Amino acid sequence: MPKTFCVVGQDARQQAAAQQLQRAGFCIVGPGAAASADYVLLPMSQERVSDEVARTLQSVRPGTLLLAGRPGAPVRRAAQENNLPLVDYFQRPELECLNAVPTAEGCLALL
C-alpha cells in the first residue's frame, strides 16, 4: 500500500507538490483526512499557526512526520507540543543548491 501525504494549503507550490507526489505513486489527502496520513506537507514560511495548520496538527497520529519549508517558531512549537517530528526541507543541501540558481537570477533581474 502506498504511503499517504496530507498536503496542507492551496497555493501553487502546494498544488504542484501534491501533483508530483501523486505521479510518484503516493496517495494524497487534504487536511480533513490528516489522521490517515503518514506524512504532512505544511505550507512554507509560516510565522503563525493558521487555523488550517492547527486543526491538521491536532488530528494527525502521534509520530506523523511533518515537512515544512522555513517553519517559524510558532509552527515548530506547535509540532513539539503535539509530539510530531518536523523536518525543514529548506535545510536539505539538495534544495538549497537547486533553489540558489532561480534566486540569483531573480536578484539579477531586479538589479
C-alpha positions in Angstrom: 0.0 0.0 0.0 1.4 3.4 -0.9 2.3 5.9 1.8 -0.1 8.8 2.2 0.7 12.5 2.2 -1.6 15.2 3.7 -0.9 18.4 1.7 -2.0 21.5 3.7 -2.6 24.8 1.8 -3.8 25.7 -1.6 -1.1 27.8 -3.2 0.6 26.9 -6.4 3.6 25.3 -4.7 1.4 23.0 -2.6 -0.7 22.0 -5.6 2.5 21.3 -7.6 3.9 19.2 -4.8 0.7 17.2 -4.5 0.7 16.5 -8.2 4.3 15.4 -8.2 3.8 13.2 -5.2 0.7 11.6 -6.8 2.7 11.0 -10.0 5.3 9.3 -7.9 2.7 6.9 -6.6 1.8 8.4 -3.2 -1.7 8.7 -2.0 -2.7 12.4 -1.5 -5.3 13.6 1.1 -6.4 17.0 2.3 -6.3 18.3 5.9 -9.7 16.7 6.6 -8.2 13.3 6.3 -4.9 14.1 8.1 -5.4 11.2 10.6 -4.8 8.7 7.8 -1.6 10.4 6.6 2.0 9.1 7.0 3.4 12.5 6.2 2.1 16.1 6.4 3.4 18.7 3.9 2.8 22.1 5.5 2.9 25.4 3.7 6.2 27.3 3.6 7.3 30.0 6.0 4.5 30.3 8.5 5.2 32.9 11.1 2.0 32.0 12.8 0.0 28.8 13.0 -3.0 29.2 10.7 -6.3 27.6 11.7 -5.9 25.0 9.0 -2.5 24.0 10.2 -3.6 23.9 13.9 -6.6 21.7 13.0 -4.3 19.4 11.0 -1.7 19.1 13.8 -4.4 18.2 16.3 -5.8 15.4 14.1 -2.7 13.6 12.9 -1.5 10.4 14.6 1.5 10.7 17.0 4.8 10.3 15.2 3.5 11.5 11.8 6.3 13.2 10.1 5.8 16.9 9.3 7.6 18.5 6.4 7.8 22.3 6.1 10.0 24.9 4.5 11.4 27.5 6.9 8.8 27.0 9.6 8.5 29.8 12.0 8.9 29.4 15.8 5.1 29.1 16.3 4.9 26.1 13.9 8.0 24.5 15.5 6.4 25.0 18.9 3.1 23.5 17.8 4.8 20.5 16.3 6.8 20.0 19.6 3.6 20.4 21.7 1.9 17.7 19.6 4.9 15.4 19.7 5.3 15.5 16.0 8.7 15.3 14.3 9.4 18.2 12.0 11.8 18.4 9.1 12.7 21.7 7.5 13.2 20.8 3.9 14.9 24.1 3.1 17.8 22.8 5.2 18.4 20.0 2.8 21.5 20.6 0.7 19.8 19.4 -2.5 17.1 22.0 -2.2 19.5 24.8 -1.2 21.6 24.2 -4.3 18.6 23.9 -6.7 17.0 27.0 -5.2 20.1 29.1 -5.5 20.0 29.5 -9.3 16.5 30.9 -9.6 17.1 33.1 -6.5 20.2 34.6 -8.1 18.5 35.0 -11.4 15.7 36.8 -9.7 18.1 39.1 -7.8 19.9 40.0 -11.1 16.6 40.7 -12.8 15.7 43.2 -10.1 19.1 44.9 -10.3 
